[in-house]
């Protein structure tokens, strides 16, 4: 415990080193916290001091939490403390993030911690992969969403789709036949609901006015709920259980988080409204889902299969203007995984 406390202090001190602030003082003779988004982060340094200094600050900010994490795992003689477990080192990395956000010598007004969290995430993903690591990843994603004020279209729909994670998670603990039966029943109910909408225009109009749960494109087409259940039914009915669990859980998480790529990583567009940022988010989320299912749930899924699944999901999502992503991405990914492996 004493070693951990020493590393927590060490991590905070390392994290509190703010190159953006020092670049502003040395190069421009200004306090970068008085401009634009008023913090010492890489983005602010980029615009206030210059692109080169912003990139350097970003790299440094990403590496300092990573350094604190590995210093705790490996042990540093200079701090007179032995190594701690990878799970405990997560707290050390978070201490570095805290130092970045609240540096004591700047009256606790530093950066926002996005780069530091991202850098530490690399270590956690490839080195820890425990329940603590999963909690860290989820927390970092939620923090990123709140930090960047990402706005989701029809948020209630997103929550309902997230609730659909009960199907792949349930398949880890109960017979897949039970999951298929449940999905089939819900699919029939959803199909009947859509049929009623199409035959009763007034009812359909009232449904479409519920902006949080409905989309205008569903006026003359099956709802997203029906299509999601159709995709889930096909995946669980016609593919091996481990493939179905991986594909459905990865699709649900990737679909939920893809808007972050559009709003945060404002990169080049691919096809229609699809962006490179969204594709990168999908690839990363699917990859992480596969890693954690292998480590925590003991899913029999080779790493090369996980990688192919991530690539397939990211590419197939770009063509969801041809066929709805609720059907195209999970079924298409499952087909490619089965065909290639």
MARPA-484859 format. One record per residue (C-alpha): residue in one letter; x, y, z; chain. Coordinates in Angstrom, 2 decimals. Example, Ala and Ser with C-alpha at 12.3 -4.5 7.8 and 13.67 -1.06 7.14 Angstrom:
residues 2
  marti       c1       c2       c3  badren
      a    12.30    -4.50     7.80       A
      s    13.67    -1.06     7.14       A
//
This chain:
residues 341
  marti       c1       c2       c3  badren
      x     0.00     0.00     0.00       A
      x     2.86     2.40     0.77       A
      x     4.33     1.73    -2.68       A
      x     0.99     2.53    -4.31       A
      x     0.71     5.82    -2.41       A
      x     4.21     6.79    -3.53       A
      x     3.32     6.03    -7.14       A
      x     0.05     7.97    -6.89       A
      x     2.00    11.05    -5.81       A
      x     4.60    10.38    -8.50       A
      x     1.88    10.00   -11.16       A
      x     0.21    13.25   -10.14       A
      x     3.49    15.17   -10.32       A
      x     4.36    13.73   -13.73       A
      x     0.88    14.52   -15.02       A
      x     1.03    18.08   -13.74       A
      x     3.85    18.93   -16.17       A
      x     2.01    21.08   -18.73       A
      x     4.09    21.75   -21.87       A
      x     1.28    23.80   -23.39       A
      x     1.51    26.33   -20.57       A
      x     5.30    26.59   -20.79       A
      x     5.23    26.88   -24.59       A
      x     2.81    29.78   -24.25       A
      x     5.02    31.56   -21.75       A
      x     8.32    30.94   -23.57       A
      x     7.23    31.36   -27.19       A
      x     4.31    33.81   -27.15       A
      x     4.76    35.33   -23.67       A
      x     1.11    34.57   -22.91       A
      x    -0.95    32.32   -20.68       A
      x    -2.72    29.97   -23.08       A
      x    -5.51    29.58   -20.54       A
      x    -6.70    33.10   -21.39       A
      x    -7.54    32.19   -24.99       A
      x   -10.02    30.03   -26.90       A
      x   -11.06    27.08   -24.68       A
      x    -8.97    28.40   -21.77       A
      x    -6.87    25.36   -20.90       A
      x    -3.32    24.06   -21.32       A
      x    -4.24    21.17   -23.60       A
      x    -2.74    20.31   -26.97       A
      x    -5.64    21.71   -29.04       A
      x    -5.45    25.09   -27.33       A
      x    -1.65    25.11   -27.66       A
      x    -2.02    24.28   -31.37       A
      x    -4.16    27.36   -32.06       A
      x    -2.59    29.82   -29.61       A
      x     1.12    28.99   -29.85       A
      x     1.44    27.10   -33.13       A
      x     0.86    23.72   -34.85       A
      x     4.30    22.30   -34.05       A
      x     4.02    23.17   -30.38       A
      x     0.49    21.80   -30.27       A
      x     1.61    18.45   -31.70       A
      x     4.53    18.25   -29.28       A
      x     2.24    19.09   -26.36       A
      x    -0.24    16.43   -27.48       A
      x     2.43    13.73   -27.71       A
      x     3.84    14.68   -24.32       A
      x     0.39    14.74   -22.71       A
      x    -0.40    11.31   -24.15       A
      x     2.88     9.81   -22.97       A
      x     2.97    11.09   -19.39       A
      x     0.05     8.99   -18.11       A
      x     1.43     6.06   -20.09       A
      x     4.83     6.59   -18.45       A
      x     3.33     6.79   -14.96       A
      x     1.39     3.56   -15.58       A
      x     4.42     1.56   -16.73       A
      x     6.65     3.10   -14.06       A
      x     4.29     1.68   -11.45       A
      x     4.07    -1.72   -13.17       A
      x     7.83    -2.10   -13.65       A
      x     8.99    -0.31   -10.51       A
      x    11.22     2.78   -10.40       A
      x    14.27     2.81    -8.13       A
      x    14.30     6.63    -8.17       A
      x    11.07     6.72    -6.17       A
      x    12.20     3.98    -3.78       A
      x     9.15     1.80    -4.45       A
      x     8.68    -1.67    -5.87       A
      x     6.32    -2.58    -8.72       A
      x     2.57    -2.75    -8.21       A
      x    -0.02    -4.84   -10.05       A
      x    -1.33    -3.71   -13.47       A
      x    -4.76    -3.14   -11.93       A
      x    -3.30    -0.86    -9.24       A
      x    -1.25     0.91   -11.91       A
      x    -4.51     2.07   -13.48       A
      x    -5.00     4.29   -10.42       A
      x    -1.47     5.66   -10.93       A
      x    -2.25     6.52   -14.55       A
      x    -5.45     8.23   -13.43       A
      x    -3.41    10.21   -10.91       A
      x    -1.33    11.47   -13.85       A
      x    -4.53    12.45   -15.66       A
      x    -5.64    14.29   -12.51       A
      x    -2.31    16.09   -12.44       A
      x    -2.83    17.18   -16.03       A
      x    -6.30    18.52   -15.28       A
      x    -5.49    20.07   -11.89       A
      x    -1.78    21.07   -11.73       A
      x    -1.07    22.51    -8.29       A
      x     1.27    25.28    -9.49       A
      x    -1.33    26.62   -11.96       A
      x    -4.02    27.02    -9.30       A
      x    -5.47    23.66   -10.40       A
      x    -6.42    24.89   -13.89       A
      x    -4.79    22.70   -16.55       A
      x    -6.01    20.74   -19.56       A
      x    -9.02    18.50   -20.06       A
      x    -7.17    15.18   -19.95       A
      x    -8.32    13.70   -23.27       A
      x    -4.81    13.03   -24.63       A
      x    -3.60    11.64   -21.31       A
      x    -6.57     9.27   -21.09       A
      x    -6.02     8.15   -24.67       A
      x    -2.34     7.43   -24.04       A
      x    -3.08     5.48   -20.90       A
      x    -5.84     3.61   -22.70       A
      x    -3.26     2.09   -25.05       A
      x    -1.42     0.55   -22.10       A
      x    -4.59    -0.64   -20.38       A
      x    -5.96    -2.30   -23.51       A
      x    -2.83    -4.25   -24.36       A
      x    -1.41    -4.86   -20.90       A
      x    -4.20    -5.24   -18.36       A
      x    -7.53    -6.37   -19.87       A
      x    -9.25    -7.05   -16.55       A
      x   -12.60    -5.91   -15.15       A
      x   -10.78    -2.87   -13.79       A
      x    -9.48    -2.14   -17.27       A
      x   -12.99    -2.51   -18.71       A
      x   -14.31    -0.05   -16.10       A
      x   -11.55     2.39   -17.06       A
      x   -12.34     2.13   -20.79       A
      x   -16.07     2.64   -20.21       A
      x   -15.40     5.58   -17.89       A
      x   -12.99     7.18   -20.37       A
      x   -15.56     6.87   -23.17       A
      x   -18.30     8.41   -21.03       A
      x   -15.92    11.22   -20.03       A
      x   -15.12    11.83   -23.70       A
      x   -18.80    12.01   -24.58       A
      x   -19.54    14.48   -21.77       A
      x   -16.34    16.48   -22.39       A
      x   -17.08    16.99   -26.06       A
      x   -20.84    17.33   -25.64       A
      x   -21.52    14.77   -28.35       A
      x   -25.17    14.98   -29.36       A
      x   -26.92    11.77   -30.37       A
      x   -29.82    11.63   -32.78       A
      x   -32.90    10.13   -31.10       A
      x   -31.16     9.36   -27.77       A
      x   -33.94     7.08   -26.52       A
      x   -33.35     4.84   -29.54       A
      x   -29.70     4.60   -28.58       A
      x   -30.62     3.54   -25.05       A
      x   -33.05     0.93   -26.36       A
      x   -30.38    -0.46   -28.67       A
      x   -27.95    -0.54   -25.74       A
      x   -30.56    -2.58   -23.88       A
      x   -30.28    -5.06   -26.75       A
      x   -26.87    -6.00   -25.33       A
      x   -28.83    -8.31   -23.04       A
      x   -29.05   -10.76   -25.97       A
      x   -25.32   -11.36   -26.58       A
      x   -24.51   -11.07   -22.89       A
      x   -27.31   -13.48   -22.04       A
      x   -25.93   -15.96   -24.58       A
      x   -22.80   -16.21   -22.43       A
      x   -24.81   -17.69   -19.55       A
      x   -27.80   -19.48   -21.06       A
      x   -28.68   -21.65   -24.08       A
      x   -28.72   -19.73   -27.36       A
      x   -32.13   -21.28   -28.08       A
      x   -33.57   -19.11   -25.29       A
      x   -32.10   -16.00   -26.89       A
      x   -33.48   -16.97   -30.31       A
      x   -36.95   -17.52   -28.86       A
      x   -36.93   -14.14   -27.13       A
      x   -35.64   -12.30   -30.19       A
      x   -38.22   -14.06   -32.40       A
      x   -41.10   -13.03   -30.14       A
      x   -39.94    -9.40   -30.04       A
      x   -39.40    -9.40   -33.80       A
      x   -42.97   -10.57   -34.43       A
      x   -44.34    -7.88   -32.13       A
      x   -42.27    -5.23   -33.89       A
      x   -43.39    -6.42   -37.35       A
      x   -47.05    -6.27   -36.27       A
      x   -46.46    -2.76   -34.90       A
      x   -45.01    -1.65   -38.24       A
      x   -47.91    -3.24   -40.14       A
      x   -50.39    -1.31   -37.99       A
      x   -48.50     1.91   -38.70       A
      x   -48.62     1.35   -42.45       A
      x   -52.37     0.61   -42.50       A
      x   -53.37     3.43   -40.13       A
      x   -51.84     6.72   -41.38       A
      x   -52.98     8.69   -38.34       A
      x   -51.25     6.29   -35.97       A
      x   -48.12     6.38   -38.10       A
      x   -48.10    10.18   -38.05       A
      x   -48.33    10.27   -34.26       A
      x   -45.48     7.75   -34.03       A
      x   -43.24     9.80   -36.33       A
      x   -43.78    12.89   -34.17       A
      x   -42.00    11.10   -31.30       A
      x   -38.60    12.42   -32.33       A
      x   -36.75    10.65   -29.54       A
      x   -37.89     7.20   -30.63       A
      x   -38.81     7.57   -34.31       A
      x   -37.15     8.69   -37.55       A
      x   -38.81    10.28   -40.57       A
      x   -37.30     7.69   -42.92       A
      x   -39.47     5.06   -41.17       A
      x   -42.64     6.61   -42.60       A
      x   -42.88     4.01   -45.36       A
      x   -40.26     1.55   -44.20       A
      x   -39.67    -0.92   -41.38       A
      x   -38.57     0.66   -38.12       A
      x   -35.02     0.47   -36.86       A
      x   -36.25    -1.73   -34.03       A
      x   -37.60    -4.32   -36.46       A
      x   -34.42    -4.26   -38.51       A
      x   -32.22    -4.60   -35.42       A
      x   -34.22    -7.60   -34.21       A
      x   -34.13    -9.08   -37.72       A
      x   -30.34    -8.77   -37.77       A
      x   -30.07   -10.28   -34.28       A
      x   -32.36   -13.17   -35.22       A
      x   -30.32   -14.02   -38.33       A
      x   -26.98   -13.83   -36.50       A
      x   -28.07   -16.01   -33.55       A
      x   -30.03   -18.45   -35.72       A
      x   -27.50   -19.14   -38.47       A
      x   -24.05   -18.57   -36.98       A
      x   -22.00   -20.16   -34.15       A
      x   -22.76   -18.77   -30.66       A
      x   -19.30   -17.21   -30.18       A
      x   -19.61   -15.40   -33.51       A
      x   -23.10   -14.17   -32.66       A
      x   -22.05   -12.89   -29.22       A
      x   -19.01   -11.06   -30.59       A
      x   -20.75    -9.58   -33.64       A
      x   -23.90    -8.36   -31.88       A
      x   -22.20    -6.92   -28.81       A
      x   -19.57    -5.18   -30.95       A
      x   -22.22    -3.78   -33.30       A
      x   -24.32    -2.38   -30.47       A
      x   -21.39    -0.60   -28.81       A
      x   -19.95     0.62   -32.13       A
      x   -23.29     2.01   -33.28       A
      x   -23.72     3.83   -29.98       A
      x   -20.27     5.43   -30.05       A
      x   -19.81     6.08   -33.79       A
      x   -21.18     9.66   -33.52       A
      x   -18.13    10.53   -31.43       A
      x   -16.01    10.04   -34.53       A
      x   -18.12    12.52   -36.47       A
      x   -18.25    15.17   -33.76       A
      x   -14.81    14.85   -32.20       A
      x   -12.56    13.60   -35.03       A
      x   -13.70    15.94   -37.78       A
      x   -11.94    14.02   -40.51       A
      x   -12.64    13.49   -44.18       A
      x   -15.97    12.14   -45.32       A
      x   -16.13     8.71   -46.90       A
      x   -19.51     8.04   -48.48       A
      x   -22.52    10.32   -48.01       A
      x   -22.73    11.16   -44.27       A
      x   -20.11     8.60   -43.24       A
      x   -16.73     9.87   -41.99       A
      x   -13.24     8.53   -41.46       A
      x   -13.60     9.41   -37.77       A
      x   -16.71     7.25   -37.48       A
      x   -14.97     4.34   -39.20       A
      x   -12.03     4.62   -36.81       A
      x   -14.36     4.58   -33.81       A
      x   -16.20     1.51   -35.11       A
      x   -12.94    -0.34   -35.80       A
      x   -11.59     0.50   -32.32       A
      x   -14.78    -0.40   -30.46       A
      x   -15.17    -3.75   -32.24       A
      x   -11.51    -4.56   -31.60       A
      x   -11.84    -3.70   -27.89       A
      x   -15.02    -5.73   -27.59       A
      x   -13.24    -8.77   -29.00       A
      x   -10.25    -8.30   -26.67       A
      x   -12.39    -8.08   -23.56       A
      x   -14.68   -10.95   -24.54       A
      x   -11.61   -13.14   -24.98       A
      x   -10.01   -12.03   -21.71       A
      x   -13.00   -11.71   -19.40       A
      x   -15.61   -14.05   -20.83       A
      x   -13.26   -16.69   -22.22       A
      x   -14.80   -16.40   -25.67       A
      x   -13.20   -18.81   -28.15       A
      x   -12.40   -16.16   -30.73       A
      x    -8.89   -16.01   -32.27       A
      x    -7.26   -12.58   -32.46       A
      x    -7.14   -12.65   -36.25       A
      x   -10.90   -13.23   -36.28       A
      x   -11.39   -10.23   -33.99       A
      x    -9.26    -8.10   -36.30       A
      x   -11.18    -9.21   -39.40       A
      x   -14.45    -8.51   -37.58       A
      x   -13.30    -4.97   -36.73       A
      x   -12.26    -4.27   -40.32       A
      x   -15.46    -5.76   -41.73       A
      x   -17.74    -3.75   -39.42       A
      x   -15.93    -0.48   -40.16       A
      x   -16.09    -1.04   -43.93       A
      x   -19.64    -2.39   -44.10       A
      x   -20.97     0.56   -42.10       A
      x   -19.86     2.88   -44.92       A
      x   -22.41     1.21   -47.22       A
      x   -25.42     1.40   -44.90       A
      x   -27.08     3.74   -47.42       A
      x   -27.60     0.63   -49.54       A
      x   -28.95    -1.59   -46.76       A
      x   -29.74    -0.51   -43.21       A
      x   -26.77    -0.93   -40.88       A
      x   -28.88    -2.90   -38.38       A
      x   -29.00    -5.68   -40.96       A
      x   -25.92    -5.11   -43.10       A
      x   -23.24    -4.73   -40.40       A
      x   -24.01    -7.65   -38.03       A
      x   -25.00   -10.15   -40.73       A
      x   -22.27    -9.05   -43.12       A
      x   -19.61    -9.21   -40.41       A
      x   -20.78   -12.67   -39.30       A
      x   -20.72   -13.92   -42.91       A
      x   -17.17   -12.64   -43.50       A
      x   -15.88   -14.10   -40.24       A
      x   -17.47   -17.48   -41.00       A
      x   -16.30   -17.50   -44.61       A
      x   -12.70   -16.53   -43.83       A
      x   -12.28   -18.68   -40.71       A
//
